[in-house]
């Protein structure tokens, strides 16, 4: 398990305008547009939703405790999308009660196991695992101009990797699975092979196979192990894994084709999915997941 540190998220609230500009350059979309694409919600529909929905970010202190700035970052991200939002002064049960008393339509909160958006008015839960995977796959699709027929390597076969593989299959890609634990890759293969048996397999090689793929979905919990020579000038990478797997040199050489953040895409996609459900749309299809990227802890074992 990799613990998300305050230093990882303290810059998020003040950097969202710059983040949008960087995302626009890489994927041709703003964070709001990417979240809508990931959630399969037309952006004009989101314009109506944000007027109807208030989102409360609730700090949670169980387990390893509250990570300073996490709820503030969540609140800043959803406000950036256009939602009314507030961070509760109380935490845990007191925070949940405060969120409801102050009119929160969606509650976003995390402990050591899950980061979720809860919709009390129309009971439902959006999990960060699925939202993060769908968000980064949507970004990869936008960077390439479509993934139908493309070959993609999913590196890291825990819950986020599995959700990423599923989203890639849904969008028409052919998927190869690679994990240091081959049994984990085989487990994901068995779980997804009935969906599109002709478009999923397990990669047999080691790190040198990365250069054979133009699309990589990196969902590991190990930092700094992908070297520059593992990638090519055609490589497009979506990297929800924390810490980032690329070395400093690899990031310097290939960073303009790497989509990575610690919180923004997953949180934004969660908010849009939850708002769609809250206002009468579906929103929760494929939104559930297992142990999630959470406040302070990013569950990557079996990820």
MARGUSE-796480 format. One line per 5 residues: their letters; for each residue z, x, y of C-alpha. Coordinates in steps of 0.1 Angstrom, whole numbers, plus 5000, padded with zeros to 4 digits. Layout:
// residues N
A) Z X Y  ...
//
This chain:
// residues 303
XXXXX) 5000 5000 5000  4991 5013 5034  5013 5003 5063  4996 4992 5095  5013 5010 5123
XXXXX) 5019 4999 5159  4996 5027 5171  4968 5011 5151  4970 4978 5169  4986 4985 5203
XXXXX) 4952 4992 5219  4936 4959 5206  4945 4935 5234  4932 4958 5262  4901 4969 5243
XXXXX) 4884 4936 5234  4857 4937 5261  4848 4972 5251  4850 4962 5214  4825 4933 5221
XXXXX) 4801 4958 5238  4803 4981 5208  4798 4953 5184  4769 4940 5204  4753 4974 5202
XXXXX) 4758 4978 5164  4752 4942 5152  4736 4924 5181  4765 4899 5182  4798 4894 5201
XXXXX) 4830 4890 5182  4829 4852 5188  4793 4850 5175  4801 4871 5145  4831 4849 5136
XXXXX) 4809 4818 5139  4783 4834 5117  4809 4844 5091  4824 4809 5091  4790 4792 5090
XXXXX) 4799 4774 5122  4773 4770 5151  4786 4786 5182  4781 4755 5203  4804 4737 5179
XXXXX) 4831 4763 5185  4828 4755 5222  4841 4720 5215  4868 4732 5190  4884 4756 5214
XXXXX) 4891 4727 5238  4909 4708 5211  4929 4735 5194  4960 4756 5203  4969 4786 5182
XXXXX) 5004 4800 5178  5010 4835 5166  5044 4837 5148  5062 4870 5143  5077 4874 5108
XXXXX) 5105 4899 5100  5108 4896 5062  5101 4925 5040  5092 4956 5060  5097 4936 5091
XXXXX) 5078 4928 5124  5053 4954 5134  5054 4958 5171  5024 4943 5189  5009 4926 5158
XXXXX) 5014 4890 5170  5004 4900 5206  4971 4914 5192  4965 4883 5172  4971 4861 5203
XXXXX) 4948 4883 5224  4920 4881 5198  4920 4843 5195  4923 4840 5233  4893 4863 5236
XXXXX) 4874 4837 5215  4883 4810 5240  4912 4793 5223  4945 4784 5240  4971 4806 5223
XXXXX) 5007 4817 5226  5031 4840 5208  5064 4825 5198  5096 4840 5211  5113 4832 5178
XXXXX) 5103 4846 5145  5104 4835 5109  5116 4799 5105  5127 4797 5141  5092 4808 5152
XXXXX) 5075 4783 5130  5096 4755 5144  5089 4767 5180  5052 4769 5173  5052 4732 5162
XXXXX) 5075 4721 5190  5052 4737 5216  5021 4720 5202  5006 4746 5180  4977 4732 5159
XXXXX) 4972 4764 5139  4999 4789 5130  4989 4825 5124  5015 4846 5107  5019 4874 5082
XXXXX) 5045 4890 5059  5042 4920 5035  5020 4900 5011  4997 4876 5031  4982 4871 5066
XXXXX) 4973 4834 5069  4964 4807 5093  4982 4775 5085  4968 4741 5097  4997 4716 5096
XXXXX) 4978 4686 5109  4951 4687 5083  4969 4706 5056  4952 4738 5047  4955 4776 5047
XXXXX) 4930 4803 5056  4937 4837 5041  4928 4869 5058  4914 4884 5026  4884 4861 5024
XXXXX) 4880 4859 5061  4879 4896 5065  4854 4901 5037  4831 4873 5050  4833 4886 5086
XXXXX) 4823 4922 5077  4795 4910 5054  4782 4888 5082  4783 4919 5104  4764 4940 5078
XXXXX) 4738 4912 5075  4734 4912 5113  4731 4950 5114  4703 4950 5089  4686 4917 5099
XXXXX) 4694 4901 5066  4707 4912 5032  4686 4890 5009  4670 4913 4983  4689 4943 4995
XXXXX) 4710 4966 4972  4746 4969 4984  4774 4991 4970  4809 4977 4971  4833 5006 4971
XXXXX) 4869 4995 4962  4873 4965 4939  4906 4949 4949  4908 4914 4965  4889 4923 4997
XXXXX) 4862 4942 4977  4859 4913 4953  4856 4888 4982  4830 4911 4999  4810 4913 4967
XXXXX) 4811 4875 4964  4800 4871 5000  4771 4896 4995  4760 4877 4964  4761 4844 4984
XXXXX) 4738 4859 5010  4713 4871 4985  4721 4908 4980  4722 4927 4947  4756 4942 4943
XXXXX) 4769 4974 4925  4806 4979 4921  4824 5012 4923  4861 5019 4920  4881 5050 4910
XXXXX) 4897 5026 4884  4867 5016 4864  4886 4988 4847  4891 4972 4881  4854 4973 4888
XXXXX) 4848 4957 4854  4873 4930 4861  4855 4920 4893  4822 4922 4874  4835 4898 4848
XXXXX) 4848 4875 4874  4815 4873 4894  4788 4879 4868  4785 4842 4861  4775 4836 4897
XXXXX) 4744 4858 4897  4743 4878 4865  4710 4894 4874  4723 4907 4908  4756 4924 4900
XXXXX) 4765 4955 4880  4790 4984 4878  4779 5017 4892  4783 5046 4867  4782 5075 4891
XXXXX) 4807 5092 4914  4806 5097 4952  4772 5112 4952  4757 5077 4944  4766 5065 4979
XXXXX) 4735 5082 4993  4713 5059 4971  4725 5028 4989  4715 5017 5024  4743 4991 5025
XXXXX) 4779 5000 5017  4809 4977 5018  4839 5000 5019  4872 4983 5010  4895 5011 4998
XXXXX) 4929 5022 5010  4921 5060 5011  4912 5077 5043  4888 5106 5050  4871 5111 5016
XXXXX) 4835 5101 5025  4817 5132 5038  4786 5133 5059  4764 5143 5030  4774 5112 5010
XXXXX) 4755 5091 5035  4719 5091 5049  4704 5082 5083  4696 5048 5068  4732 5040 5057
XXXXX) 4747 5008 5071  4784 5005 5064  4809 4976 5068  4844 4992 5064  4874 4968 5064
XXXXX) 4894 4994 5045  4924 5009 5063  4925 5038 5069  4888 5045 5074  4873 5063 5045
XXXXX) 4850 5085 5065  4859 5120 5076  4858 5128 5113  4825 5146 5109  4810 5117 5089
XXXXX) 4821 5093 5116  4807 5115 5143  4773 5116 5125  4771 5081 5112  4795 5061 5134
XXXXX) 4768 5041 5152  4760 5025 5119  4796 5019 5107  4814 4986 5114  4851 4991 5112
XXXXX) 4883 4977 5128  4919 4971 5119  4923 4934 5129  4896 4919 5151  4869 4906 5127
XXXXX) 4892 4892 5101  4915 4875 5127  4886 4860 5146  4869 4847 5114  4903 4832 5103
XXXXX) 4907 4814 5136  4872 4799 5136  4875 4787 5099  4909 4772 5107  4897 4755 5138
XXXXX) 4867 4740 5120  4891 4725 5094  4916 4713 5120  4889 4695 5140  4873 4678 5110
XXXXX) 4848 4703 5096  4851 4721 5063  4863 4755 5075  4882 4764 5043  4853 4768 5019
XXXXX) 4856 4803 5004  4885 4810 5028  4912 4814 5003  4921 4848 4988  4948 4868 4972
XXXXX) 4972 4894 4987  4959 4900 5022  4956 4924 5051  4989 4916 5067  5013 4924 5095
XXXXX) 5023 4959 5088  5010 4961 5052  4975 4962 5039  4977 4952 5002  4950 4974 4987
XXX) 4962 4978 4952  4941 4954 4932  4925 4947 4966
//
